[in-house]
Structures are given as C-alpha cells and as structure tokens.
C-alpha cells in the first residue's frame, strides 16, 4: 500500500473588469499550486491525504478598458517608422562599407 500526500494551494484574487461603456464585471482570478509527495512505506511521519489551502488576497485588481487618443496612436506610428529607417540605415551602412572593403582588397590583390 502506497500512502500519498497531495496538497493544493489555491490563490484567489478579486478582480473588476470595466469595459469602455462602463459595465462592470466582478470576478476572481485563481491560481493553483500543487505539491505531491509519495510517502515511503514504514515511515509514519506524514499523514496521507489530500489537503486544500486557500489564500484570499487582500488586494483587488482592476482592469479598465480605455480608448487611446489619436495623438498617442500617431506618435506610436512615427516611432515605428523612425525605427524602421534607423535599422535600414544601419544595414545599408554595413553593406556599403563591407562592399567597399572587399573592393579595395581585390584592387590590391589580397583577395583572390
């Protein structure tokens, strides 16, 4: 006969979801951690069984849906375009200088 000890820790966090129209949904987020230990025969130090532990969080999580202002969207688009130009400039510089270095080595006869 194998005696097992299985314990589960369940964390419960109260959550409020508010959509863009102001409707609130009261809910909970759950997280479960499981610990399993097989007891050895002959050792009576551990109790066999299934144990449940609940931890109710004292804090509340609030999610609120909001619209992004148009200027914020425009700023993000400009940042993406600027990043693309920067990366393409770096790649172009590597290609140009690499081609120039190889061309110079071919001219002096070091690259055959």
N, C-alpha and C positions, 0 to 999 in steps of 0.2 A: 504494500500500500504506500503510495506517494502522497505526502502532505504538501500542499502548495499554499503559498501566501501571496495573494494578489491584492494590491491596493491601488486605488484610483483617486487622484486629486483633481477636483473639478473647480475651476476658477470661473466665477460669474461676474461680469461687468455690465452694469446697467447702461443702456445706450439709447439716445434720442436721435432719430433721423428727421430732419426738417427739409422738405422739398422746396422748390422755388416758389410755389404758391402759398407756402406757409403751413401745409398739412404736416402734423407731427405723428411720427410712428414711435411708440415706446416699445423697446425691445431689450434683449440681453445678448451679450456675446459670451460664448462658452469656450473654455479651453480645458482639455483633459490631458493629464499626465498619468501614465500607467507604469507601475513598478511591479515586477513579477519576480518571485524568488521561490525556487524549488527547495523544499525542506528535505534534509537528509534523514533517512530512517535511523532511529536510535537517538537523535537529538530532540529533546523536548523543550528547548528554549524558545521556540517560536510557535505561535498559535496558527494553525491552519485556518484559512477562510478568505473571504472577500471583504475588503474594507473600503468604504467610500468616505472621502473627506471633502467638504465643501468650503470654499473660501470666497465669501461675498466681498467684493471690492467696495471700499468706502468712497471711491471717486466715480463720477459719471462721465461718459464720453458723449460728446455732442457733434454730430455731423450736420452741417448746414449747406445746402446747395445754393450757389450764387452765380449770377451771370458775370462774365469777365467784361470789363469795359473795352470799347473798341480801341482806344489808345493803347491799352495793355496788349491787345492782340497785335496791333500794328508794330509795337516795339519788339515783340517776340519775332515777328516775321523779318524785321530789319536785322535783328541779331542773327537769325539763321542765315539770311543772305550774306551778311558780313562774314560769318564763319566759313561759308562755302567759298567766298572769294579769297579769304586768307589761306585756307588749305590748298586751293587750286594754285595760288601764287607760290606757296612753298614747294609744291610738286613741280611746277614749271621751272622754278629756280634750280632744283636738283637735276632735272632733266637737262636744262641748258648748260649748267656748269659741268655736269658729267660728260655731255657730248663734246664740250669744248676741251676738256682734259684729255679725252680719248683721241680727239682730232690732233691735238698738239703732240701726243706721244707717237701717233702714226707719222706725223711730219718729221720728227727727229729720229725715227727708226727704232724706238724702244718697244713698240707693239707690233708683232709680226703675225 
